[in-house]
């Protein structure tokens, strides 16, 4: 299998299979992001615990995306992390009743060694966090603090991209008007991340979304599978299934711009890669190169 390479500059990834010059003015992020496609996440929690420099450091479970029983969601994560030697796992509530920019919430965000974004509805995350000081602190910590960990599962992973899919189901996703894409939180500004990818048959909607936003690299994360974005090291796929990478940078023709509602999408030159555990995405400050 060919290994896809990418460049990170202020989290600027791509997926060219031949060298491509890219700007390198912005410094690469110093923090670490872990993306999971949903499903059973205890192995990912073990991975996160192993990445912590101090397992007694504060961990915050951000349940904004989780509308149903967020306290129970936090408790489940706290229980598992506790068995992994992480005793300080708090419930960071940010929702319509708990504003993001209260002094106490911002102080906890500043102190956390790991912030974990739970699954649910990614639109809840952007509704509550877009334009907030909370989001700016999160972005600055990821950009500048070595050792800071940010993780998201399912909706929590999707929301971190520059754009995110919020609608599109089955084969109808390949028809005009068959998807809806809105801005994400932008910590990974050149990614468009979808989740539960194999299990919910989301190939059509990611293909459509990437063709509609060809500057973005599409990532389809299967359940129990994800991507570890380290600072200064190759990013690495982990888990039991596959990560699908969709790249429209070399598309030679498509009908997206003139596609009527209900008519089928067409394109030529779209690139799709299937990556499995251990496959890496190599970081270069100079160019994109394939391994």
ABEGO torsion letter per residue (X at the ends): XBBBBBBBBGGBBBABABBBBBBAABBBBABBBBBBAEEBAAAAAAAAAAABABAABBBBBBAAABABGAAAAAAAAAAAAAAAGBABBBBBBBBAABBAABAAAAAAAAABABBBBBBEBAAAAAAAABGBAAAAAAAAAAAABBGBBBBBBEAAAAAABABBBABEBEAAAABBGABBBBBBAGABAABBBBBGAAAAGAAAAAAAAAAABAABBBBBBBBGBBBBBBBGBBBBBBEABBBBBBBAAABABBAAAABBBGBBBBBBGBBBBBBBBGBBBBBBAABBBBX
